[in-house]
Amino acid sequence: MAITSQVRQPLGFGEAMVSDWQAAGLVKASVLKPVFTTIEQQLVIRTMGRPSSADDKALREVVGDVIG
């Protein structure tokens, strides 16, 4: 899913705040966006971090809401 630091309130359908954005290695408070894509592994330049368990749960809930 896409992640953006352009936080707008109220959040739109399928969006969720990244609550532990600093621990995930993000520079600013960020939002998960309901935009899905796949990327070939060889195109990944670096890993920015990993979501906390709370953010992982929010991610799974958003995916469930968006794709059913």
Secondary structure, 3 states (H helix, E strand, C coil): CEEECCCCCCCCCCCEEECCCCCCCCCCCEEEECCCCCCCHHHCCCCCCCCCHHHHHHHHHHHHHHHC
